[in-house]
Amino acid sequence: MATTVLSRPSTHRKLALAIRITALLLFVVLVAIFLAGYWFHHAATASLPQVDGTIAIQGHELSAPVTVNRDAQGVPHIAAVTIEDLMFAQGYVTAQDRLWQMDVSRRFGLGELSEIFGAGLLQSDRRHRYLQLRAAAERGLSALPDRDRHLLDAYVRGVNALIESQRDHLPIEFRMLRYTPGPWTPVDSVIIGINISESLSTSFPGEHTRERLQAKLGPELSADLYINSSWRDRPPSSLPREQQFTPPPAEQKVPPSSTDEDKEQSFLDHSEAPDLCDSCIAGSNNWVVSGAHTTTGKPLLSNDMHLNHSIPNVWYEVHLNASDYDVAGVSFPGFPFVIAGHNQRIAWGMTNVAPDVQDLFIENFNSAGEYETPSGWQKPEQHHEVIKVKGAADVVFDVAVTRHGPIVSNLFPGETRKLALQWTIYDPRALSFHFYELGLAKNWQDFRAAVSGFGGATQNIVFADIDGNIGYQAAGFVPVRASGDGAVPVPGNDDSHSWTGYIPFDKLPSVYDPPSGVIGTANGRIAPDGYPYLVSNEWGAPYRTERIYKVLESGKKFSSSDMLALQMDDYSEFDRLCANHFVYAIDHSKNASKEVHQAADFMRGWDGHTDQNSVATALTVLSRRKLWKLMLEPKLGPQWEEYAWFNSSVAMERLLLNKPQRWLPPGYANFDDLLVAAVDQAINDKLNVAAHGSDVKKWQWGEFSRVDIRHPIFGGPQTPPLPFFQHLVGPGDHPQSGNGSLTVKAAGKIFGASERMTTDFADFDASTLNIVVGESGQVFSPHYLDQWPAWYSGKSFKLPFSANSVEQSAAHKLILQP
């Protein structure tokens, strides 16, 4: 009987089957990607706002039609009959573009991010619950004058009208995170203001760190590091420059190799290590010049506020017009009015004063849970906190609140003492903002009256008016202490360090029409010598302010474009000074290697401009970082990286000029040898060599100093490298010129100029304003990233103001109809 033999499928048949299966799987994947992309695109475009035609507002929210003209950059110019209608429309229109940003911002301050993002943001939520920001906002809201509350309520109704009309087509972020925003409340708007105060006025973590470092350093070394003034300081003044300061002593001359003859610049930020600007805290610039210094004979006022970058931008451009309120400038999404800008008669711009408005008090608790006060033992208030966490159980804890403020010890790992935080925002008087009055001001007297009750982060405000006057006013609540300066934690069981009030407004620094015709601030010292009050323990370093004055006092007649050029100025006096010292040390060393001499040749004669292609900048900054480590690590050990001080650059300058023996590490005979070692370590650092190669002449500063701006959801590390997704991510990572906040052009990885504004009093329609990426937070809006190329390259846009200019520049017109 014959046997049938079944042959195995051939290799070719197996391969063909595998190919068919792979092709089928690939087809299924592509179809899935297509369907997902189609859904995403459809959902994201469905949420784009209506910008033309008419929208009928349900109910009785408006008394008359409101017109919204949007210009080529998507900036809304809102015209209403009444101020109440205007506030309603501002809330509505802002939410059209920025609803998800507004929702995330309020959740940030309220400590509710974990509810939508999960446990990864618990640390942020816990922090804000311990800080008791909601309670502060509620107290501030209850203390608002009736008129302010009335206008805030109108803004809130506008936001909620937009939320209700858009519930079926919310911005894509809500769809992806699978949640719906709750109604907007007045507390939410106050929280937006508190968030800004927190970002600009938080000093208590640094005070805790300073206490620990000073305990290891002792008083003499601490005094070297925690320096808070400089002969370079330029407080706003009516006095001639030669009467404002004492020249440096003879021993503080620059070494002979220096070609420097000018001095300048800024505010060397808090960082993970001295001068390491990836995590610097930004500053801001503002200045005003009288008509004597301009090509038109009319004042120019400029402002670029340095804040952390984000998508969407921190600012929302807007023009608000109703009756006698006609103001254009920048606003905070979620908060009414214009924060910085101009009306028909005056303009104003702001920088942060950075006063010390937070103190840590060491509270003495007994076994019964009471804390000691001058009048005996008291029970603290207990605030019960419940944090909802997506995909996990609620996190529950109590926060004790003393007479000074909440106990925040849990924010410091390993801290066993009970530390209470006192902060001006816990006083409801310090949460009134007066931007409505500011927008109505017509002259210097109106302006000062408007800012006399200004709450929030204390600001340097420069002023100009249509009549040619210029001025400066510090505004905000700055505490006066019974004793001490609040620089480190102090006992809380008595009143020896208690706050006794605030600096009276008429005693805060102020200047009107100085003979020089120039006023500028850049977070540096504003208190003149002999000023009777403590304003700040930590001014910004003076180099940036000094640079601004040097340029503006040069005798040139300035145009609006010159103001933008100054905002983009990348000269660093401090870096140039450091380079001179490195070169001098290397030239006088017998032990410097060939490679170190090569580095010196790049730094020799460098002009101080921190261009992104500059080799000298990279070598100078990297060498300075190594110099800090060489000096600090022997005295502080691993804690050396915790030294972070706004004036750390001034401390470094004094150490380089005076060369005190107490700062020479073991094994170094003199400072020249120390500086040579710093350069040698910088050019041979393994991480630097691995990332940029061993040939230092190819080390360009822009590769070390980059800006990286990404959407918080779409810009994560798992984002596919596809053009479609790259648009959603945002601008991404780019090299840049400038050095932290040492240059007028502030430049950090996550911070920089959040807006650049110049008001031209010769023609308000010629005034310019631009933000970082775009007006809209909607990923498929044409205004999502349209301002980025101009911001990155140092260009700007005119902001229409007159009725005729607004009408002619309108790209879209929307009517909100009652």
C-alpha positions in Angstrom: 0.0 0.0 0.0 1.4 3.4 -1.0 2.2 5.9 1.7 1.2 9.5 1.2 3.9 11.9 2.3 2.8 15.3 3.4 5.6 17.8 2.7 6.2 20.7 5.0 5.2 24.2 3.8 8.1 25.7 2.0 10.2 28.5 3.5 8.8 30.8 0.8 5.2 30.0 1.8 6.1 30.8 5.5 7.7 34.0 4.5 4.7 35.0 2.4 2.3 34.3 5.2 4.4 36.3 7.6 4.5 39.2 5.2 0.7 39.1 4.8 0.2 39.0 8.5 2.6 41.9 9.0 1.0 43.9 6.2 -2.4 43.3 7.8 -1.2 44.4 11.2 0.5 47.4 9.7 -2.8 48.2 7.9 -4.7 47.9 11.1 -2.2 50.1 12.9 -2.3 52.7 10.1 -6.1 52.7 10.1 -6.1 53.1 13.9 -3.6 56.0 13.6 -5.7 57.6 10.9 -8.9 57.3 13.0 -7.2 58.6 16.1 -5.7 61.5 14.1 -9.1 62.2 12.6 -10.8 62.2 16.0 -8.1 64.3 17.4 -8.2 66.9 14.6 -12.0 66.9 14.6 -12.2 67.4 18.4 -9.4 70.0 18.5 -10.8 72.1 15.6 -14.4 71.8 16.9 -13.3 73.8 20.0 -11.9 76.7 18.0 -13.7 79.9 19.0 -16.1 81.7 16.8 -14.4 85.0 15.8 -16.8 86.3 13.2 -20.6 87.0 13.0 -22.8 87.2 16.0 -23.2 85.2 19.2 -26.4 85.6 21.2 -25.7 85.6 24.9 -28.4 83.9 26.8 -30.1 85.5 29.8 -29.6 89.1 30.8 -25.8 89.2 31.0 -25.3 92.1 28.6 -27.0 95.4 28.5 -26.0 96.2 24.9 -24.0 94.6 22.0 -20.2 94.2 22.5 -17.9 94.3 19.5 -14.7 92.1 19.4 -12.3 93.0 16.6 -9.3 90.6 16.4 -6.2 91.9 14.6 -3.7 89.9 12.6 -2.1 88.4 15.7 -5.6 87.4 17.1 -5.5 90.1 19.8 -9.1 91.0 20.8 -10.0 94.7 20.8 -13.2 94.7 22.9 -15.6 97.7 22.8 -18.6 97.8 25.1 -21.0 100.5 26.3 -20.7 99.8 30.0 -17.7 98.6 32.1 -19.8 95.7 33.4 -20.4 94.5 29.8 -16.7 95.0 29.1 -15.7 92.8 32.0 -18.2 90.1 31.0 -16.8 90.2 27.4 -13.2 90.0 28.7 -14.0 86.9 30.7 -15.9 85.4 27.7 -13.2 86.1 25.1 -10.3 85.1 27.2 -11.9 81.8 27.9 -12.5 81.3 24.2 -8.7 81.2 23.8 -7.4 80.1 27.2 -10.0 78.0 29.0 -7.8 75.0 29.7 -4.9 77.2 30.9 -7.3 79.0 33.2 -8.6 75.8 34.7 -5.1 74.3 35.2 -3.9 77.6 36.8 -6.7 77.7 39.4 -6.1 74.0 40.1 -2.4 74.7 40.6 -3.1 77.3 43.3 -5.9 75.4 44.9 -3.8 72.2 45.1 -6.1 70.1 42.7 -3.8 69.0 39.9 -3.6 65.4 41.1 -7.3 65.0 40.5 -6.7 65.2 36.7 -3.0 64.3 36.3 -2.6 61.6 39.0 -0.1 61.1 41.8 2.8 62.6 39.9 1.7 66.1 41.0 0.9 65.3 44.6 4.0 67.2 45.7 2.7 70.4 44.2 -0.8 69.9 45.6 0.5 69.2 49.1 2.6 72.3 49.0 -0.3 74.6 48.1 -2.6 72.9 50.7 0.1 73.6 53.4 0.4 77.2 52.2 -3.4 77.6 52.6 -3.9 79.5 49.4 -7.6 78.9 49.1 -8.2 80.3 52.6 -6.1 83.3 51.7 -8.1 83.9 48.5 -11.4 83.6 50.3 -10.3 86.2 52.9 -9.1 88.5 50.1 -12.3 88.1 48.2 -14.5 88.9 51.3 -12.5 92.2 51.8 -12.9 93.5 48.3 -14.8 96.8 47.9 -18.3 96.4 46.5 -17.4 98.0 43.2 -14.4 95.7 42.6 -16.5 92.6 43.6 -19.2 93.8 41.2 -16.8 94.0 38.3 -15.1 90.7 39.2 -18.5 89.0 39.2 -19.2 90.3 35.7 -15.9 88.8 34.5 -16.8 85.5 36.2 -20.2 85.4 34.5 -18.5 85.9 31.1 -16.2 82.9 31.7 -19.1 80.8 32.8 -21.1 81.8 29.8 -18.4 80.5 27.5 -18.0 77.3 29.5 -21.7 76.6 29.2 -21.8 77.3 25.5 -18.8 75.1 24.8 -19.5 72.1 27.0 -20.0 69.8 24.0 -16.8 70.9 22.3 -14.3 71.7 25.0 -10.6 72.2 24.1 -8.8 69.0 23.3 -6.9 68.9 26.6 -10.2 68.4 28.5 -11.1 65.6 26.1 -7.8 63.8 26.5 -7.7 64.1 30.3 -11.4 63.1 30.3 -12.8 65.7 32.6 -15.1 68.8 32.4 -14.3 72.1 34.0 -16.4 73.3 36.9 -17.9 76.8 37.0 -15.5 79.6 37.3 -15.7 81.4 40.7 -14.4 84.8 42.0 -12.1 82.8 44.3 -10.5 81.3 41.2 -9.7 84.7 39.9 -8.1 85.8 43.2 -6.1 82.5 43.1 -4.7 83.5 39.7 -3.4 86.7 41.4 -1.9 84.7 44.3 -0.1 82.4 41.9 1.8 85.3 40.5 2.6 86.6 44.0 3.9 83.1 44.9 6.1 83.0 41.8 7.6 86.4 42.5 7.7 86.6 46.3 8.6 83.2 47.7 11.7 83.5 49.9 11.0 81.1 52.8 12.8 78.0 51.3 15.9 80.1 50.8 15.7 81.4 54.3 15.6 77.8 55.6 18.6 76.9 53.5 20.5 80.0 54.5 20.1 79.1 58.1 21.7 75.7 57.6 24.6 77.0 55.4 25.4 79.9 57.7 25.6 77.4 60.6 28.5 75.6 58.7 30.2 78.7 57.3 30.2 81.0 60.3 29.7 84.8 60.3 32.7 85.9 58.3 32.3 83.5 55.3 28.5 84.0 55.4 29.0 87.8 55.1 31.1 87.2 52.0 28.4 85.1 50.3 25.2 86.7 51.4 26.0 90.2 50.1 23.1 92.5 49.3 24.6 95.8 47.9 27.1 97.0 45.4 28.8 100.2 44.4 27.2 99.6 41.0 23.6 99.9 42.4 21.4 102.4 40.7 18.3 103.2 42.9 15.8 105.4 41.1 16.9 108.9 42.0 16.6 112.6 41.1 20.3 113.1 42.0 23.1 113.2 39.4 24.9 109.9 39.1 28.0 111.2 40.8 26.0 111.9 44.0 24.3 108.5 44.1 27.1 106.2 45.0 30.6 105.8 46.5 33.2 104.7 43.9 34.8 101.3 44.6 37.9 101.3 46.8 41.3 101.3 45.1 41.9 97.6 45.7 38.8 96.7 43.6 40.4 97.7 40.3 40.2 95.2 37.5 43.5 93.3 36.8 45.8 94.7 34.2 44.7 92.3 31.4 41.3 93.9 31.4 40.2 96.1 28.5 37.0 96.9 30.3 36.0 100.5 30.8 32.2 100.2 31.4 30.2 98.3 34.0 27.0 96.5 33.9 24.2 94.1 34.7 21.8 91.8 36.5 20.1 89.5 38.7 21.9 86.3 39.3 19.1 84.0 40.2 18.4 81.2 42.5 19.7 78.0 40.9 20.7 74.5 41.7 24.3 75.7 41.9 25.7 79.2 41.6 25.2 80.7 38.1 23.7 77.5 36.7 20.8 79.0 34.9 18.7 76.0 33.9 16.6 76.7 37.0 17.2 80.4 37.5 14.5 82.6 38.8 13.9 85.3 36.2 13.8 89.1 36.7 12.3 91.8 34.6 13.3 95.1 32.9 11.4 98.4 32.6 12.6 101.9 31.7 11.2 105.2 30.6 12.9 108.1 28.8 11.6 111.6 28.4 11.2 113.3 25.1 14.7 114.8 25.5 16.1 111.4 24.6 13.9 110.4 21.7 13.7 111.0 18.0 10.1 112.3 18.3 10.4 114.5 21.4 7.9 112.4 23.2 8.5 109.7 25.9 9.1 106.1 25.3 8.2 103.5 27.9 9.4 99.9 27.7 8.8 96.8 29.7 9.8 93.1 29.4 8.8 91.0 32.4 10.8 87.8 32.8 8.8 84.8 33.8 8.8 81.1 33.3 7.8 80.1 29.8 4.7 78.1 29.1 2.3 77.0 26.4 0.0 78.9 26.4 1.8 82.1 27.3 1.5 83.5 30.8 0.1 86.7 29.3 -2.9 87.4 27.1 -2.9 90.6 25.0 -6.1 92.6 25.1 -7.5 96.0 24.4 -10.5 97.0 26.6 -12.7 100.0 25.7 -15.9 101.1 27.5 -16.8 104.8 28.1 -13.7 106.4 29.7 -11.9 103.1 30.3 -9.7 102.6 27.2 -6.7 100.4 27.9 -4.4 98.1 25.9 -1.7 95.8 27.1 -1.3 92.4 28.8 -3.7 90.6 31.2 -3.5 87.3 33.2 -5.9 84.7 31.8 -8.5 84.3 34.6 -8.0 87.8 36.0 -9.8 90.9 34.8 -8.4 94.3 33.5 -5.0 95.1 32.0 -1.9 94.6 34.2 0.7 96.5 32.2 0.0 98.8 29.2 -1.4 102.2 28.4 -4.6 104.2 28.2 -5.2 107.4 26.2 -3.0 109.5 28.5 -0.6 107.3 30.6 1.5 104.1 30.3 3.0 101.9 33.0 5.3 98.9 33.1 6.4 96.7 36.0 9.4 94.8 37.5 9.5 92.8 40.7 10.9 94.5 43.7 11.4 91.1 45.4 10.9 92.4 49.0 11.1 90.0 51.9 7.4 89.4 52.6 7.7 86.0 54.1 9.1 85.0 57.5 9.5 81.6 59.2 8.7 81.5 62.9 9.9 78.7 65.1 6.8 77.8 67.2 7.0 76.1 70.6 4.4 73.4 71.0 3.5 71.5 74.1 2.3 67.9 74.5 -1.3 69.1 74.4 -0.8 70.4 70.9 -0.8 74.1 71.9 1.7 76.7 70.9 3.3 79.4 73.0 2.3 83.0 72.6 3.0 86.2 74.7 -0.4 85.8 76.2 -0.1 82.1 77.0 -0.7 78.7 75.2 -3.1 78.6 72.4 -4.7 76.0 70.2 -3.9 76.4 66.5 -6.7 76.3 64.0 -6.9 72.9 62.2 -7.7 72.9 58.4 -8.7 69.5 57.1 -7.3 68.9 53.6 -8.5 66.2 51.1 -6.6 65.8 47.9 -8.4 63.7 45.2 -5.9 61.7 43.2 -6.8 60.3 39.8 -6.6 56.5 39.9 -5.7 56.3 43.6 -7.1 56.9 47.1 -7.6 60.4 48.4 -4.7 61.9 50.4 -5.9 63.3 53.7 -4.1 65.5 56.3 -4.5 68.4 58.6 -2.7 71.7 58.5 -2.2 73.6 61.8 -2.5 77.4 61.5 -0.9 79.7 64.2 -1.1 83.4 64.7 1.8 83.8 62.3 0.4 81.4 59.7 0.3 77.8 58.7 2.9 75.2 59.9 4.9 74.3 56.9 7.6 72.1 58.4 6.5 69.1 56.2 7.7 71.0 53.2 11.3 70.6 54.5 12.4 66.9 54.6 14.0 66.1 58.0 12.8 69.3 59.7 11.7 68.5 63.3 10.8 72.0 64.4 7.4 73.5 64.0 7.9 76.3 61.5 5.0 78.7 60.8 5.0 80.9 57.7 3.9 84.5 57.8 3.2 86.0 54.4 1.6 89.2 53.3 -1.1 87.4 51.3 -2.6 86.1 54.5 -3.6 89.8 55.1 -6.6 90.4 52.9 -5.6 94.1 52.5 -2.6 92.8 50.5 -4.9 91.1 47.9 -6.5 94.2 46.4 -5.0 95.1 43.1 -6.6 98.4 41.9 -6.1 97.8 38.2 -9.4 99.4 37.3 -8.3 102.7 38.9 -4.9 102.4 37.2 -6.6 102.0 33.8 -8.6 105.2 34.5 -5.6 107.3 35.6 -4.9 110.5 33.6 -1.8 111.9 35.3 0.9 111.3 37.9 -1.5 112.1 40.8 -4.1 109.7 39.6 -1.5 107.0 39.0 -0.1 107.3 42.5 -3.5 107.2 44.0 -4.4 104.1 42.1 -1.2 102.2 43.1 -1.2 103.4 46.7 -3.3 100.4 47.8 -1.7 97.9 45.3 -1.6 94.4 46.7 0.1 91.3 45.4 3.9 91.1 44.6 5.5 94.5 45.3 6.4 96.1 42.0 8.6 98.8 40.6 6.3 100.7 38.3 7.6 103.2 35.7 5.2 105.9 34.4 4.9 108.3 31.5 2.1 110.6 30.3 1.0 112.3 27.2 2.2 115.7 28.5 5.8 114.4 28.6 6.2 113.6 32.3 7.9 110.4 33.5 8.1 108.8 36.9 8.7 105.8 39.1 6.8 104.4 42.1 7.4 101.3 44.3 4.0 99.8 45.2 2.9 97.0 47.5 2.8 95.8 51.1 6.3 95.5 52.7 6.4 94.4 56.3 8.1 96.4 59.1 9.6 94.1 61.8 10.0 94.8 65.5 13.6 93.6 65.2 15.8 91.6 62.8 15.5 91.2 59.1 13.7 87.9 58.7 16.5 86.4 56.7 16.5 83.2 58.7 13.8 81.5 61.0 13.2 83.3 64.3 11.5 82.4 67.5 7.7 82.8 67.4 6.8 82.5 71.1 7.3 86.2 71.7 6.8 89.5 69.8 10.5 90.4 69.4 10.4 89.7 65.7 6.8 90.3 65.0 5.5 92.5 62.1 4.4 95.9 63.4 2.9 97.1 60.1 3.9 98.0 56.6 6.1 100.7 55.1 3.8 103.7 54.5 3.1 104.2 50.8 4.4 107.8 50.9 7.8 106.4 52.2 8.2 103.9 49.4 10.8 105.0 46.8 9.4 107.3 44.2 10.8 109.7 41.6 9.0 112.2 39.3 10.6 114.0 36.3 14.2 113.5 37.2 16.6 116.0 35.5 18.3 113.1 33.7 15.1 112.2 31.9 15.9 108.5 32.4 14.4 106.0 34.9 15.0 102.2 34.8 14.8 99.2 37.1 15.8 95.6 36.7 15.2 94.1 40.1 18.2 95.7 41.6 18.4 97.8 44.8 15.8 100.6 44.9 16.5 101.7 48.5 19.0 104.6 48.5 21.8 104.8 51.1 20.3 105.8 54.4 16.8 104.5 53.6 15.1 104.0 57.0 13.3 100.7 56.2 14.3 97.2 55.3 12.8 96.4 51.9 14.6 93.3 50.7 17.3 90.9 52.0 18.0 89.8 48.5 18.1 92.4 45.7 18.9 91.5 42.2 22.5 92.1 41.2 23.2 95.5 39.7 24.8 94.7 36.3 21.6 94.6 34.2 20.3 97.9 35.7 23.7 99.4 35.1 23.7 98.3 31.4 20.3 99.9 30.9 21.4 103.2 32.3 24.6 103.1 30.3 22.8 102.7 27.0 20.0 105.2 27.8 22.4 107.8 29.1 24.7 107.6 26.0 23.4 110.8 24.5 21.6 109.0 21.6 18.1 109.9 20.4 16.0 106.7 20.7 13.3 105.3 18.6 10.9 102.5 19.4 13.1 100.1 17.5 16.0 101.1 19.6 14.0 100.1 22.7 13.5 96.6 21.3 17.2 96.4 20.5 18.0 97.1 24.1 15.5 94.5 25.3 17.5 92.0 23.1 20.9 93.2 24.4 23.2 90.3 25.4 26.2 92.1 26.9 27.3 90.7 30.3 29.6 92.9 32.2 30.0 90.3 35.0 31.0 87.6 32.5 33.5 90.0 30.9 35.0 90.8 34.3 35.4 87.1 35.1 37.0 86.4 31.7 39.6 89.1 32.4 40.4 87.5 35.7 40.8 84.0 34.2 43.1 85.4 31.4 45.2 87.3 33.9 45.6 84.2 36.1 46.6 82.0 33.2 49.0 84.5 31.8 50.8 84.7 35.2 50.8 80.9 35.8 53.8 78.6 35.3 51.6 75.5 35.4 48.9 76.2 33.0 48.6 73.5 30.2 48.6 74.2 26.5 44.8 73.6 26.4 44.2 76.1 29.3 46.3 78.7 27.4 44.2 78.1 24.3 41.1 78.7 26.4 42.6 82.0 27.6 43.2 83.1 24.0 39.5 82.7 23.3 38.6 84.8 26.4 41.3 87.4 25.8 39.8 90.6 24.5 36.3 89.2 24.4 33.7 92.0 24.1 31.3 90.6 26.7 28.5 89.8 24.3 27.0 86.4 25.0 26.1 85.5 21.5 25.0 82.0 20.9 28.0 81.4 18.7 30.5 82.7 21.3 33.2 80.3 22.4 34.5 82.8 25.1 31.1 82.9 26.8 30.9 79.1 27.1 34.4 78.9 28.5 33.9 81.8 31.0 30.6 80.6 32.4 31.7 76.9 32.7 34.9 78.0 34.4 33.1 80.2 36.8 30.8 77.3 37.8 33.9 75.2 38.5 35.4 78.1 40.5 32.3 78.2 42.8 32.6 74.4 43.4 36.3 74.7 44.2 35.7 77.4 46.8 32.4 76.1 48.3 32.8 72.4 48.4 35.7 72.3 50.9 33.6 74.4 53.3 30.1 73.0 52.7 30.6 69.5 51.3 27.7 68.2 49.2 25.7 71.2 50.4 27.8 73.6 48.3 25.2 73.3 45.5 22.5 74.7 47.8 24.1 78.1 47.8 21.8 80.2 45.6 21.7 84.0 46.0 20.5 86.8 43.7 23.7 88.7 44.4 26.0 85.7 44.1 27.6 87.4 41.1 28.4 90.4 43.3 29.8 88.0 45.9 32.0 86.4 43.2 33.1 89.8 41.9 34.3 90.9 45.4 36.1 87.6 45.9 37.9 87.9 42.6 38.9 91.6 43.2 40.0 91.2 46.9 41.2 87.6 46.8 40.8 86.9 50.6 43.0 84.0 51.8 40.1 82.6 53.8 38.6 81.4 50.5 41.7 79.6 49.2 41.0 75.8 49.3 43.6 73.5 50.6 46.4 72.9 48.1 46.3 76.2 46.4 49.0 78.8 47.1 47.2 81.7 45.5 44.1 82.8 43.6 45.8 82.6 40.2 46.4 78.9 40.7 42.8 78.5 41.8 41.4 80.2 38.7 43.7 78.2 36.4 42.4 75.0 38.0 38.8 76.1 37.4 39.4 76.6 33.7 41.3 73.3 33.5 38.4 71.5 35.2 35.9 73.2 32.9 37.5 72.2 29.6 38.2 68.6 30.9 34.8 68.0 32.5 33.6 64.6 31.3 30.0 65.7 30.8 31.1 68.8 28.8 33.5 66.7 26.7 30.9 63.9 26.1 28.2 66.4 25.0 30.3 68.9 23.0 33.6 67.2 22.2 37.2 67.8 23.4 37.9 70.6 20.9 36.9 73.8 22.9 37.0 76.0 19.8 33.8 74.2 18.8 32.1 75.0 22.1 29.4 77.5 21.2 27.5 79.1 24.0 24.1 78.5 22.4 24.6 74.8 22.8 25.0 75.3 26.6 22.3 78.0 26.8 19.1 76.7 25.2 15.4 77.6 25.5 12.9 74.8 25.6 9.2 75.6 25.4 6.7 72.7 25.3 3.1 72.0 25.8 2.6 70.3 29.2 0.7 67.4 27.7 1.9 67.1 24.1 5.5 68.0 24.9 6.5 65.0 27.0 9.5 62.7 26.3 7.3 60.1 24.5 6.0 62.6 21.9 6.5 61.0 18.4 9.0 62.8 16.3 6.5 63.5 13.6 5.8 67.0 12.1 2.1 66.8 13.1 3.0 66.2 16.7 5.9 68.7 16.7 3.4 71.5 16.0 1.4 70.4 19.1 4.6 70.3 21.2 5.4 74.0 20.6 8.7 75.6 19.6 10.7 72.9 21.4 14.5 73.3 22.1 16.6 76.0 20.5 20.0 77.6 21.1 19.9 81.2 22.3 22.1 84.2 23.2 22.1 85.9 26.5 23.1 84.6 29.9 20.4 83.9 32.5 19.4 87.2 34.1 22.9 88.7 33.8 22.0 90.1 30.4 19.2 92.6 29.6 18.0 89.8 27.3 17.1 87.3 30.0 17.8 83.8 28.7 17.2 80.6 30.6 16.0 77.2 29.5 12.6 77.7 31.0 12.4 81.4 31.4 12.9 84.7 29.6 11.0 87.8 28.4 7.3 86.9 28.8 6.4 90.0 26.7 8.2 92.9 25.1 6.3 96.2 25.1 7.2 99.7 24.1 4.6 102.5 24.3 5.3 105.4 21.9 3.7 108.6 23.1 4.2 110.2 19.7 1.7 107.8 18.3 0.0 105.1 20.3 -0.7 103.1 17.1 3.0 102.8 16.6 3.4 101.2 20.1 4.7 97.6 19.9 3.9 94.4 21.9 4.6 90.8 21.5 4.4 87.7 23.6 6.3 84.4 23.3 4.3 82.0 21.3 0.7 83.2 20.5 -2.6 84.5 21.8 -4.4 81.1 21.6 -4.0 78.0 23.7 -6.0 76.0 21.0 -3.5 73.8 19.2 -5.1 74.3 15.7 -5.6 78.0 16.0 -3.5 80.1 13.6 -2.5 82.1 16.7 -1.1 79.1 18.7 2.6 79.7 17.7 2.4 82.6 15.3 4.4 85.1 17.5 7.3 82.7 18.2 9.4 83.5 15.2 9.3 87.2 16.0 10.0 86.7 19.7 12.9 84.4 19.0 14.5 86.7 16.4 13.9 89.9 18.3 11.0 91.4 16.3 7.7 92.7 17.4 4.2 93.8 16.3 2.3 97.1 16.4 -0.7 97.1 18.7 -3.6 99.1 17.2 -5.2 101.5 19.6 -7.1 104.3 18.0 -10.7 103.5 16.8 -9.6 104.0 13.2 -6.5 101.8 13.5 -8.5 99.1 15.3 -11.1 99.1 12.5 -8.6 99.0 9.7 -6.5 96.2 11.2 -9.4 94.0 12.1 -9.0 90.5 10.6 -12.2 89.3 12.3 -15.2 91.0 13.9 -17.5 89.3 16.4 -20.7 90.8 18.0 -21.8 89.5 21.4 -25.5 90.2 21.3 -27.8 90.4 24.4 
